[in-house]
Amino acid sequence: MKTAAQKFAIFCFTAILFAGCAGHPPRHLAVAIGGGENVTTNQTITLNAIVSNDKSGAGVTWNVVGAGTFTSTNTTLTYTAPATVPANPVVMVTATTIATPSATATISFSIIGAGAVSVNITNPITTAPAGSDTNIVLNATVTNDVNAQGVSWQLVTAGTTSACAPACGNMVTSSITSFTYVPPSTVPESPQTSIIATSIADPTKSATDTFTIQAMATSNLMFLSGPYVFEASGFDASGNALTLAGAFTADGKGNIGPGEIDVNDNGTVTNTTTVTGTYTLDSNLRGVITLTSALSAFSATPTLAFTIDSATNTGSIISVDTQEMAVSGLLAAQSGTVASTTPSGNFIFRGTSDGLTTTSDGVAVRSGMVGRFTAGAGGAISAGLVDSADIAHGNDSIDDELAGTFLTTDGSGRGLITLNTDSSGPVSGQYAYYIVSSTKIFLVEVDNEAPGQFVAVARTQALSSLTANSVNGTGAFGLIGADDGGSTENGQLASAAIGQLIITGGTAANVNCDVNDSGSISLCSTNGTTPSPVPGVVAFDPTTGRGTITIASGFDDGFVDSLAFYLEANGTGVMLDTTEPPGVGTDSVNEALVGDLIPQTSTADITGQVQGLGLTGDNQSFAITGEFNVAGNGTIAGLFDGSFPDADPILDSTTGGMVMGSDATGRSVISVTGEVFGGTSQAAAAFEVNPTQYFVIGEEQDPNMVLFFPSSLGIFTPQTLPPAQAAASPAKHAEKTGKVPMRRPIPAAREHNRRHAAKPRTMLPR
């Protein structure tokens, strides 16, 4: 059976052939009609008239016999069938040439039923995430849409025809077949929403997709989002000093970049300006960064572990690289405009150097520094002061003048500064600085010829608010350094001190403290048998914020003989041990202890969720980062990561233990277990700033076999977890890869602990 199209083609060919066979000369006009076949109800078709030898171009006239409507020109006819099939469904169309009316052509076709129109949304959704930046595209098809008119779209409150944009989101674009929708930034008052697709050919036919706008599901990755700055110090796999600082951007979806990092590995300085990579982040806000950019001393894929606080966007960072270095430090979100700027205002600072201030035989030694400066127009430093000390030579500078100039920063907030002191001590040299915010700066020494290898933190000093009374009050402190036992032939081993400092009358100090001197904890004591406050004399200059504390027989009483400090605000600042080196006065040993002083606001029992950072003072110590929660009954539960020079890093070390109630000084006794703490229960001491902020040092049980926590200074600060995770048990974010390393032998030429050599030591209660 021939189709309508076949019939029409035969008809057209026959008409033309017949005209030729009838003897009409070729110059006479002939006409044919192109297009046309059976049509469905409501369908529109176009017919074309083809006129041969129409030199005048006059075209044709049209005649339609049958149901339907049409419009025409001298070459085309547009016909629309009626909405229903008529009693006589046949339609005849005739085209007559205008130039020669005897030349005509006629075709006929029938009107048939089109069938019911139906609309279908082919990819409906059930929910839409508020705050998502992803467009949602819906597609629609229409059955029996004879003219392919498609659909129109509506975005409405569910169950109504009332438009709801922009509260329920917005239409980005639409066509007769698709609709692009973007959800609102927040969940609207009426979260039930509908998208309606209505047939244009038959408006009585439509399809509706009803969905619920919901709060976007929280991804842990979003808690590391935006620009960040970090600084870290420690030791490479060979035990040499390793310091670094840098900036990177996290996209909140697991990607790192762009960024920039400076590394100083035993005096070899590199600056990497293209930093990219990926990161993970678990429900306890512990993550791992894996970079694709090479860094000096690291593997081809430098790897760092970190912990972050969702409330302050600050945390800690350590190395967990296969090259087996151990560095640890601070991580903080970068805020404000950092490109092409220089610091401005008054600042105090503290810094440590793990090498390059060498003895005569080339042994690298530990150094510390504290000070203040004013950054003025053009980045010029004025009114700078610095105190510095190293464990081999003692005090390198005391209240020394400090000068320099900040150069403008690049897009990462990095710039250069050269610091100079009158004494030309280890502080002098060129530094790279990274702006964290208008109130904080990280610095790392990048001078190959410098006598030091410092990494430092500078914070805004509220100098104009300081008075003679600003020094008074009660604070908690945490300090870390090292010593060589008074002999430059010995290698350095870490020392750490934590405690409570009370200053009254602007001149009198009392110190309650614990000191870990190369592995064992001693409590401050004036009698050597029971814990007791160690008294000292204070001098303070409110015009600079600099002060000193002198403690008669302080080293013999378990602490230090003298300290220099700089206040940034009332009761808040930085401190440096300035005890004289061997051969001067008593058997005191300079340890270059350096750290922070923070106002103590509570001595209530330690409790709650915290993140922890372990700072190293020698190449026999763990660098650690992690989190734990102290329950109301003192029970500890958490997870930590750790690294150790020349040993496999440890990931996801399960931490347990118990915190005893604090005493009137804010001191608590802690027992802690975990692979990064030696694998067995270990005693530690804590002095708190408040129940969720404290300094911790631990005690080594077996110095010749297994490394424990003691040689590190633990700094614990509050951590806010995502709401759904706040009460959850710790969940591991990676498979364990490490083991507890064996400790290197302690140098035979030095004593394990020199404090209280002539009288019994007051040890930490077990």
N, C-alpha and C positions, 0 to 999 in steps of 0.2 A: 504494500500500500504506500502510495507516494505521500510524503509530508507536504504541508502547505508551502514550505519554502521551495521544494522540488517542483510542485505544481506551478508556483509563481515563476520560477526560472524558465520552465518549459513555455509558459504563457508569453513571457517577454520575448523569448527567442522566436516563437511562432509569429508574434505580431510583427517583428522586424522583418522576418523572412517573407511573410505574406506581403508586406508592403513592397518588397523588392520583386516578388514574383508577379505581382499585379501589373507590372510594367511601368511603375512610377519611376521617373528618372531619379538618379541619386541626388540631384540637386533639390528635389522636393523635400519638404519637412516630414519628419517621422518622430514619434514620441513613444517613450517607454516609461513605466513607473517602477522605481526601485524601492524595495522595502515592502513590508506588509505580510502578515500571516494571521492566523487566528489570534485573537487577543482576549485577555481575561478582563473581568469587570474591574473598572477603575484604572485599567492600564492605559498608558499614553504611549503612542507610537508616532514615528515620523516617516512620511513617504516623500520620495524625491522624484521629480519629473526630469527625464533625460530627453532633450529635443535635439535631433540631428539636423544640420543644415539651417539652423535658425540664425541667419546672419544678422538679423535685427536684435537678437537677444531678448525678444519680447516675452518669452516663456509661455506659461500656460495659465488657464483658468481651471478651477476645480469644482466638481460636483459630487456631493455625498448623498447617497440614498440609504437610509437606515438610521438606527438609534445612535446616540452619542453626540458629541460636540467636536468642533474643529476650529482651527485657525490656519490661515494659509498665506503664502507669498506666491510670486510667479514661478517659484521653483520647488517649494516644499509645502507639505500639509502636515500639521500636527493634530492628531486625532486622539481623543480621550473617550474610552468606552464608558457606558453608564455604570452605576453602582450595582445594578442587578441585571440578570440576563433577560432581555425583552422577549415578547412572544415571537417576534420575527428576529432571529439573532443574526441574519445575514446583512452585511453592509457592502454596498458597491461604491467604488470611488472611480471617477472618470477625470482624466486630464485632457484638455483640449488646447491645441496650440493656438496662440493668439494670432500669429501671422497667417496661418492656414487652418481655419476652423474645421476643415474636413479631416485633419490629422488628429486622431484621438487614441487614447489607450485606457482600458478599464481593467481593474482588478476587483476581486471580492474576497471577503474573509468573514469569519463567524465570531460572535461574542460567546465566550464560554465562562463558566463559573471559576472564580479564582481560589476558592477555599478560604477557611478562616485565618485571619492574621493572628500570630502569636509572637510574644516577645520573651527573650530569655537572656538573663545576665549570666554569662558563661563562667565567671570566676568570682563569685560572691565572697565576702569576708564576714566574719562573726565578731571580731574585735578590731579596734584601731588604737595604737599606743599614743597617748597624749605626749607631746614634746618630741615626737620622732621627727627627724629631718628627712625621712624617706617618703617619697610620693607613692600613693597607692593608685594603680590603674585598673579600672573595671571595664569589661568589654561586653557588648550586647549584640545579639543577632535577632532578626525578624523573619519569621516564616511567612511565605506568601506576600512578601513585600514586593509587589510586581514592578514598582518603579524604583526600587532600591532607595527609598527615602530615609530609611534608618529610624533613629529615635531622637527625642529630646530628653534632657536630663534635669532632675531636680534634687536638691539637697535639703532635707526637711527634718523636723522633729518627728520621731517615730509615731505613727498613728494619726498624723495630721498631714496637711498639705502646706503647713507654714514653714517658710524658709527659715533656717536656723544659723546661717553663716553670719558672722565669723565665729560665734561661740562654739559651734560644732565643727569648725574647720572651714576649708575653702575649696572651691573648684579652681584648679590651676588652669586646665584647658579642657575642652570637650569637642567631640566631633559626632557625626551621626552613628558612629560605631563604638566610641570609647569615651571614658570620663576619667580625668586625673584629679585625685583628691589628696589633700594634705591635712592631717589631723590638727586640732588646736594644740597650743602649748600646754594647756592645763585641762583637766577633766571638767566639762561644763556642768551646770546645775541639772540639766536633763541629758544624761549620757547616752540614752537610747536614740539612735539616729538612723535615718533611712535615705538611701539613694534610689530614685525612681527613674526608670527608663520607659518612655511612652512612645508608641508607634506614631510616626508622623502621618502615615497613610491612613491609619485607623486609630484616632486618639482614644477610642474606648478600650484599646488593648495596651497593657503595660506590664512591667515586671518590677518588683521591689526587693531591695537587699537591705535588711535591717541588721544593725550591728551595735555593739556597745563600745563607747570610748572609755578606755581604761588608763590608769597611771602606767607609764612605761615600766616594764620589768627592769629591775635594777641589775646591771651587769657590774661585777666587781671591778672590771677594767676601768669604768668611768671614774673611780676614785683616784686614779692617776691620770690627770687630764690638764694640759696646758704646759707652760714653761716651768722648768725646775732648775735649781742650782745645787751643787753638792761640793763637799770637800772631804778628803780622807787622808789619813797618814798611817804608816806602819812599815812593813818590811817585805822585800821581795823574797823569792825562793832561796836565795843565797844568804839571807839575813841582812842585806844592805838596806839602807833607808829608802823608802818609796813613798812619795807624796803626790797627790793629784787634786785637781779641782776642775769643775766644768759646768756646762749648762746643756740641757736637752729639752726637747718638747715631746710630750706624750699626747697622743690623739684621743685617749679615752676608749680606744678600741683594740689596743694591743700593739701599737706601732710607735717606734721611737724615731725622731728626726724632725727637723734638723738639730744639730748640736755642735758643741766645741769643747775639747778637753785638753788641759795641760797636764803633763806627767813629768815628774822629776825622779828618775831612778838612779840613786847614788851619784847625783851630780850631772847626769845626762838628761837634758831637757828636750822634750818634744811637744809640739802643739798640733793637734788634730782638729781641722776646721770643718770636716764633713763627717758628722756622726749620725749613723742610722742604726736601726735594729728593731727588736720586738721585746715585749714584756708580758709576764703573767701576773695575776693578782688573785689571791684566794680570799675566802670569806673572812679570814682574820687580818686582811689587808697586809699580807706578806707576799712579796713578789720576787721575781727574778728577771733581770734585764740581760738580754743577750745582744751584743752589738755586732754589726757586720763590718765595723771600722777598726782597723788594727791600732793597738795602743802599745807603747813601749812597756816591756816587762810582762805583758799579757799574752794570751794565746791569740790565734787568728780570729777567734770569736770571743772577745772579752766579756766576762760574765760577772755580774754583781747581784747580790741579794739586798732587798730593802724591806723596811716596814714603814707604814704611813698611818697618820691619824686623819680621819675624815673630817674632823672639826677644824683643826688648825692647818691642815695640808702640809704638815711637817713630819719628818721622820728621821730614820738613820739608814746608812748604807754601808755594805762591806763587800770585799771581793770574795767570790766563790769560783774562781777561775781555775782551769786545769793546770796553769803554770804555778799554782800553789804559793801565791803571795798571801799576806794577811794585812789588809788595810781596813780602817773603819772611820766613819765620820758622820757628818750631818747632811740631811737632805731637806730642802725647803722649796716651796712654790715661789716662783719669781713673780713679783708684782710691780706695777707701775711702769712708766716708760723708761727703758734701759738703753736704747740705742742712742749713740751720739750724746751721751750725758757724762757727767763726772760727779762724784760724791760731793756733798755740801753740808757743812755744819760741824758740830763737835762730835768726836767719836772716842771711845775707849776700845782697847783691843787686847787679846791674849793670843799667844802662839807657842808652838812646840816644834823642835827640830830633832829628828832622830839620827842625824849624822852630819858629817862634813866639818863640824867644829872639832878638828882632830887633835890628838895628842902628838907629841914629838915623834912617836913611833908609828904614826899614821892610823891609830885606832879611832874610829868615829865615835862621838859621844853625844849624849842627850843634852839639849839646851831648852830653855824656856824664856819667854819674854812677856811683859805686860806694859801698857803705856796708854797714851792719849794723844790726839792731834786735832787741829782745826783745819778743815778743807774749805778754802775760800775761792774767790774768783779765779777762773782759769785752772782750777784744780790744785792751786798752790797750797802746800801744807805749812802751817805756822803753829807756833806755841806747842810744838811736839815734844813729848817727853817719853822716855823708855827706860825700863829696868830689865836687864837680862842677866842670865847666869847659865853656866854649863857645869856638868858634873866633874869635869877634870880640872878646870881653872877657877871655879867659883864665880864670883860676880864679875861679869864682863862690862856692865854699865850700871850705874846707880843714878837715877834721876837725870839721865843723859838727855841732851837736846837732840831732837829728831826733826829732820827736814825731808822734803821731797815734793814731787808734783804728780798728780793724777793726769794721765792722758785720757782722751775721750774713748768711750766704749764703742764696740761694734754691735751688730744685730743680736748677738748672744748676750749682751750686757758685759762683755769682757773688755778690759783695758789693761794698760801697763802703768806701773808706778815704780820709781826708784827711790828707796829710802836710804838716808845717810845719817849717821850718828857721829858725834864728836869722838867717840872712842874707837870708831871703825871696827866694832865688834861684829859678832855673827849676824846681827840684825841687818847690817848694811847690805844692799844688793837690789837687784831688780825683781819685782813681783808681778805676776798676773793677778788681777782682781776681777771678781765676778759680783755684780750687783744683785743681791737678793731682793732688796726693797730700799726705800729711802732711809731705813733705820738699821740695815744690816748689810755687811759685805764679807765675802770669803776671799782670802788671799793665799797664793801659793808661790814660793820663791822659784824663779825660773832663770836664775843667773848661774851660768856654768862656772864662773870664777868666784862666786860668793863663798864666804867661809861658813855659811849655814845652809840649811835646807828646811826652811820654816813653812808650815801651813798655819793660817791664822784666821780668826773671826773678829771682825770689828762691829761694834754696835753704837747707836746714837747715845751721846752723853748729854743729859739735861743739866748742863753746867750752871746755867743761870739760877737754877732752883736749889743748888747745893749751899748749905750753911754749915757752920761748925757742928750743929746737931745732927747733920745728915749721917754721920758715922755711927750714931748711937742706935742700938737695937739688937735684935737676935736674928741670926742667920744660920743657914746650913751651907756647908761647902763640900766640894769634891775636887781633889787635886791628883794629878798623875805626873810621875817623873821616873827617874832611875838613879842608880848610883853604881860606882865601881869599887866600893869598899875602901876608898881612900888610896887606891893604887892604880895608876894609869896602865899597868900591865894587865889588869883584870878587864874582862868584858862587862858591859853594863847589864844589870838586871833591874826590872821595873820595881818602883815603889809607888804606893798610892795612899792617900790620906783622905778620910771623910770625918765630918764632925759638926759641932755646933759652936758658933762664935758669938759671944755676948760682949758688947761694948757699951760702957756707961760713962757718963760725964765727959765724953770725948777723949778720955785719956786712959781708961782702964779696960783691959780685955781679960776674958776668961774663956778657955778653950776646953771643950769636952770632945775627945776624938778617938778614932781607931786608925792605926797605921799598919799597912802591910809592907814590910821591908824585906823584899826578895822572897816572899812566900809565907811568912808567919805574921799573924795579927797581934799587935800589942795595943792595949788601951792606954790613953794618956793617964799619967799618975805622977804626983809629986813625991810619993813615998815608995813607989815601986812594988807595992803589994795590993793596993785597992784602987779602983778608978777614982780619979779626983780631978777637978778643973785645974788646968795649967794657967797661971796668971801671966799677963804681959802688959806692956806699956805702949800706948797708942799716940801717934802724932799724925795730924790730918790737916791738909791745906785745902779749904773749900774752893779756892780760886782756880785750882787745877784738878781737884778731885783725887789727888794722890795722897796716900797715907802709908805709914809703916807701923809694924807691930814688933816690938823687941821682947823676947822671952828669955829671961835668965835661966840657963840650964835647960832650955826647951828641948834640945835634942836628947839629953839624958832623961828627961821626963816623958819621952816617947813621941815628941812632935818635932818641931824645928826651932832654931834659935831666933830667926827673924823672917819677916814677910814684908813685901811691898804690895800695895793694892791700889786700885783706881776704881772710884765709884762712877757709875753711869747715872744713878739716881739714889735716893735714900736707901741705904742698906743693900744695894745691888751693885755688883761689880766683878772685878777679876783680881786674882791673887797669884803671887809668885814667891816661892821659897828662896830667900836670899842668905841662907845659912853659910857661914864662911867655910872654905875647904879645909882639908887636913893640915895640921901644922900651925893653925892659928887658934889659940885658946884651948878648948877642950878637944875631945876626940870626935867632934861633930864632923859629919860628912854632908857636903852639899848634894842635894838630890834634884834641884831644879824643878820641884813640884809646881805645877801651874793648873789653874782651873777657875771655876766660877763660885761666887758668893751670892746666895739668894735669900731674901727675907724668909724666915721660918714663920709660917702662919698657923701651924697646927702641930700638935704632938699626939694626936689621936692615933689609934691603931691603923696600920697600913691595910688597905682594902681596895678592891676595884680593879678595873681593866687598865693595863699600862703597856707601853712599848719600851723596849730596853736596847741600849747600845753599850758595847764593851770596847773601851779604848785601850790600846796596847802601849806599853812603855819599853818593851824589849822584844827580841825575836824569839822568845820562848813562850809567847802568850797568844791566846786566841783573840781574834777580832770577832765580835758576835753582834747579831741583831735578831730581834724577835719580839714576842709578846707573851704575857701571861695574865691570868686573872687570879686575884686573891679573894677567896670567898669570906663571908662573915666569920667563919670559924678559923680563918688563917690558912686554909688549904690552897696550895698553888697548883694551877694547871695551865700549860701553855706550850708553845713551840718556838724553837730558836734555830738559826743557821750560824755556822761558825767556819772560820778559816784559820790556818796555821802555816807558817813558812815551811815549805818543803814537805807538805803532807796533804793528803786528799781533803778537800773541803767537806763539811758535814752539813747536810740539809735535813730539815724537819726533825730536829732533836727534841723528842718529847720531854717536857720539863714538869717536874712535880716538886713537892716539898711542903714546908710549913713555915709560916711567919708567926713568931711569938709577939705578944703585945708590947707596945713601945713604952719606954719609961718617960720620966719628966723632961728629959733632954731631947726626946724624939728619936732615941736609939732603939732599934729592934734587932733581935737575933733571928737569922733565917737559916733553915736547912733546905738545901736545894739539890735536886738530882737531875741528870740529863747528860747526854753524850758530850755536849760541848762544855759541860762542867766536870768532866772526868768520869762519868758513868756511875759513880756511887754518891751516897749522901755526903754533902759537903757543908761545912759551917760557914756562914757569912754574917757580916754586920751591915746595918743600914742606918743612915741618918736622914730623916725626912724633912722636906720642905712643907709637905702636907701629905695626907694619906695616899695620894696617887702621884707624888713626885718625890724622889729620893735618890740618894747616892749609895752605892753598895760596893763593898770589897769582900773577898772571900779568903779562906785559909787553905793552904796546901797541906794535904795529908801525907803524901809520899813524894818528896821533891825529886827523887832519883828515878822514878818510874813513869808516873802518869801526870800529864798536865791538867791542872785544875783551873778554876776561875780566878785565883787570887791575884795574879799579876796584872789583871785588867781592872780598870775603874768602870763600874757599872753605873750608867745614868738612866734612870727610869722616869718617864713622863706620861701623862694621861693619854689614853687612846680611846677614841670613839669609833666603834664598829658600826656597820650598817644595821639599822634597827632590827631586821629579821635575824641578824647573827649575834646580837648583843649577849644573848644567854646561851648560845650554842657551844657545844664542845669543840675544842680545836680540831680542825680538819687538815690533813697534810696536803700540801700543794705539789709535792714532787717525791719521787722515790729516793730513799736514802742512798747516798753514794760514797760516804766516807767512813772513817774509822777514827778512834781516839789515837792521836799520835803519841809516840814516845818522846819524853822530854830530853832535850840535849843535856849532857852532863854539865853541872854547874862548875865554872872554872875553879880549879883546885887552889888557886892562889888567893881566894877571897873567902871570908867567912860567910856563912849563910845568913846570919843576922847579927849586927853589931850592937843593936840597942840593948841597954841594960846588961852589958857584958859583965859588969861587976856586981849585979844584984838580980834577984829573980824577976822574970818578966810576968806582967799581968796579962794573961791570955784570954782569948774570947771564950765565954761560957759555951759549953756544948749543949 
